[in-house]
């Protein structure tokens, strides 16, 4: 309570408030890391243009999440995953993303992306094997064609290939 008797909002059980704070911190950290990179202009962006622009966008979104978390009534944290396996799926997805980052150089972009989609669709999303394999192959090939062939972005080919 404040001196006038009004009740102060608690943030302990408000995940949106904590998410907003964490995202704002990540945005500030990204901004600081990019501070020495020249920004350039809209017509000729420098190496600092994208990181700073992204940091500003994340900070703006973090502010929206933070304000929403403060203004909305606090809900139960357990309601974030109303079904039993929600937390396990989030952990599986996080592990899959970390595995992708750790293995993309060794496996190559195509194999790592296909494996990531298999985990996302089969074990996180619960889709059938047929749909999972089709989507994994199409996503890996489609994104490879987009980035490597059309946009000419060099992607790792993997150390296990000759």
C-alpha positions as CSV (number, residue, x, y, z in Angstrom):
1,X,0.0,0.0,0.0
2,X,1.1,3.5,-0.7
3,X,0.7,6.4,1.9
4,X,-2.7,7.3,0.5
5,X,-4.1,3.8,1.0
6,X,-4.2,2.8,-2.7
7,X,-3.0,-0.7,-3.4
8,X,0.2,-1.1,-5.5
9,X,0.0,-3.7,-8.3
10,X,2.0,-6.8,-7.6
11,X,4.2,-8.1,-10.4
12,X,5.3,-11.4,-8.8
13,X,2.5,-13.5,-10.5
14,X,2.5,-11.5,-13.8
15,X,4.4,-13.2,-16.5
16,X,3.8,-10.5,-19.1
17,X,5.5,-8.0,-16.8
18,X,8.5,-10.2,-16.4
19,X,8.6,-10.9,-20.2
20,X,8.4,-7.2,-21.0
21,X,11.3,-6.5,-18.6
22,X,13.4,-9.4,-20.0
23,X,12.7,-8.3,-23.6
24,X,13.5,-4.7,-22.8
25,X,16.8,-5.8,-21.2
26,X,17.7,-7.9,-24.3
27,X,16.9,-4.9,-26.6
28,X,19.1,-2.6,-24.5
29,X,21.9,-5.2,-24.6
30,X,21.6,-5.5,-28.4
31,X,21.6,-1.7,-28.7
32,X,24.7,-1.4,-26.6
33,X,26.5,-4.2,-28.5
34,X,25.7,-2.4,-31.8
35,X,26.6,1.1,-30.6
36,X,30.0,1.2,-32.3
37,X,28.7,0.0,-35.7
38,X,27.8,2.8,-38.2
39,X,24.1,3.0,-38.9
40,X,24.3,4.5,-42.4
41,X,21.1,5.7,-44.0
42,X,17.9,4.1,-45.4
43,X,19.4,4.1,-48.9
44,X,22.8,2.8,-47.8
45,X,22.4,1.0,-44.5
46,X,25.5,0.3,-42.5
47,X,26.3,-2.7,-40.4
48,X,24.6,-1.2,-37.3
49,X,21.3,-0.4,-39.1
50,X,19.7,-3.8,-38.7
51,X,20.8,-4.6,-35.1
52,X,19.7,-1.2,-33.9
53,X,16.5,-1.2,-35.8
54,X,15.7,-4.7,-34.5
55,X,16.6,-3.6,-30.9
56,X,14.3,-0.6,-31.2
57,X,11.5,-2.8,-32.5
58,X,12.0,-5.3,-29.7
59,X,12.1,-2.5,-27.1
60,X,8.8,-1.1,-28.5
61,X,7.1,-4.5,-28.4
62,X,8.5,-5.1,-24.9
63,X,7.0,-1.9,-23.7
64,X,3.6,-3.0,-25.1
65,X,3.9,-6.4,-23.3
66,X,5.0,-4.7,-20.1
67,X,2.1,-2.2,-20.2
68,X,-0.4,-5.0,-20.9
69,X,1.0,-7.0,-18.0
70,X,0.5,-4.1,-15.7
71,X,-2.9,-3.1,-16.8
72,X,-4.5,-6.6,-17.1
73,X,-5.6,-8.4,-13.9
74,X,-3.1,-11.0,-12.8
75,X,-4.0,-14.4,-13.9
76,X,-2.8,-17.7,-12.7
77,X,0.6,-18.7,-14.1
78,X,-0.6,-22.3,-14.4
79,X,-3.1,-21.0,-17.0
80,X,-0.2,-20.4,-19.4
81,X,-0.1,-24.1,-20.2
82,X,-3.6,-25.3,-19.6
83,X,-2.8,-28.8,-20.8
84,X,-0.3,-31.0,-19.1
85,X,2.4,-31.2,-21.7
86,X,2.8,-27.5,-22.6
87,X,5.9,-26.9,-20.5
88,X,7.6,-30.1,-22.0
89,X,6.8,-28.9,-25.5
90,X,8.3,-25.5,-24.8
91,X,11.5,-27.2,-23.4
92,X,11.7,-29.5,-26.4
93,X,11.4,-26.6,-28.8
94,X,14.1,-24.7,-26.9
95,X,16.4,-27.7,-27.0
96,X,15.7,-28.2,-30.7
97,X,16.6,-24.5,-31.4
98,X,19.8,-24.8,-29.4
99,X,20.6,-28.1,-31.2
100,X,20.0,-26.4,-34.5
101,X,22.4,-23.6,-33.7
102,X,25.0,-26.0,-32.3
103,X,24.8,-28.4,-35.2
104,X,24.1,-26.4,-38.3
105,X,27.8,-26.0,-39.2
106,X,28.5,-29.7,-38.9
107,X,25.3,-31.1,-40.4
108,X,24.8,-28.4,-43.0
109,X,21.8,-26.1,-43.4
110,X,19.6,-28.5,-45.3
111,X,19.9,-31.4,-42.8
112,X,19.8,-29.2,-39.7
113,X,16.7,-27.3,-40.9
114,X,14.9,-30.6,-41.9
115,X,15.7,-32.0,-38.4
116,X,14.5,-28.9,-36.7
117,X,11.2,-29.1,-38.6
118,X,10.8,-32.8,-37.7
119,X,11.2,-32.0,-34.0
120,X,8.8,-29.0,-34.3
121,X,6.1,-30.8,-36.2
122,X,6.3,-34.3,-34.9
123,X,7.3,-34.0,-31.3
124,X,6.1,-30.5,-30.5
125,X,3.1,-30.3,-32.8
126,X,2.1,-33.9,-32.8
127,X,1.6,-34.1,-36.6
128,X,1.7,-37.4,-38.6
129,X,5.0,-38.7,-39.9
130,X,3.9,-38.2,-43.5
131,X,3.0,-34.5,-43.1
132,X,6.1,-34.0,-40.9
133,X,8.5,-35.4,-43.4
134,X,6.9,-33.6,-46.4
135,X,6.9,-30.3,-44.6
136,X,10.5,-30.7,-43.3
137,X,11.8,-31.4,-46.8
138,X,9.8,-28.6,-48.4
139,X,10.7,-26.1,-45.7
140,X,14.4,-27.0,-45.9
141,X,14.5,-26.9,-49.7
142,X,12.4,-23.8,-50.0
143,X,14.3,-21.8,-47.5
144,X,17.6,-23.0,-49.0
145,X,16.5,-21.9,-52.5
146,X,15.3,-18.5,-51.1
147,X,18.5,-17.7,-49.1
148,X,21.3,-19.6,-50.9
149,X,20.1,-19.2,-54.5
150,X,17.9,-16.2,-54.7
151,X,19.4,-13.9,-52.0
152,X,22.9,-15.4,-52.4
153,X,23.4,-15.9,-48.7
154,X,26.2,-18.4,-48.0
155,X,24.8,-21.3,-45.9
156,X,26.8,-24.0,-44.2
157,X,27.0,-27.2,-46.3
158,X,28.2,-29.4,-43.4
159,X,31.5,-31.0,-42.6
160,X,30.3,-34.5,-43.2
161,X,29.9,-33.9,-47.0
162,X,32.9,-34.1,-49.3
